[in-house]
Amino acid sequence: MRSYPRNSPEAAARIVALALISDGHVCRSEIEALRQLQVEQELGLAPGSFAQVVHTLCEDLLMGAYGGGSMMWSVDESTLASLLAEVDEAGLQAKVLHLAIAAAGADQHLADAEALVVAAACKHRRIGDQARSIRSSAETLRPV
């Protein structure tokens, strides 16, 4: 997995991208939510750069997924912690968390993989109660 400079727009965008693609399905409502929230402007990316970050992340995940069957197979707790550690500035963490939650919940379904990424981001930011609440939200958003 590539690394980005600490607190760079790309490091922040990669966490949002991970939440976006973690369930293996990116739907129009998720992309639209990020567009409306002006993800590139919020994170300090050049126009069109978020798509490149998503593409690069997918390439990295596919390289690690060889034989695993899923792109997320290569994202273990240690890898996720490493990616989250690249963003340690509180204001940027707040933006990343806001955007990741918006993307993950835009389709009205919080998949386990999305909840895992968002909860890890909350934990990294030391928001334990919110991380537990995200997990609970995953249960209530699931269709019965």
Number of C-alpha atoms within 10 A of each C-alpha: 15 8 11 15 11 16 18 15 23 25 23 28 29 24 26 30 26 25 27 28 21 22 18 13 10 16 13 10 16 21 17 13 18 19 13 9 15 14 22 19 13 14 20 15 17 10 11 9 16 22 13 13 22 20 14 16 21 17 14 15 19 18 13 17 16 12 9 11 10 16 21 19 14 19 19 10 11 9 12 18 16 13 21 25 16 19 26 14 12 11 10 17 20 14 17 27 22 14 26 27 22 20 28 29 22 19 17 14 16 25 21 15 19 26 27 20 27 27 23 19 29 21 17 18 19 11 13 15 11 14 22 14 12 20 18 13 15 19 15 12 14 12 7 5
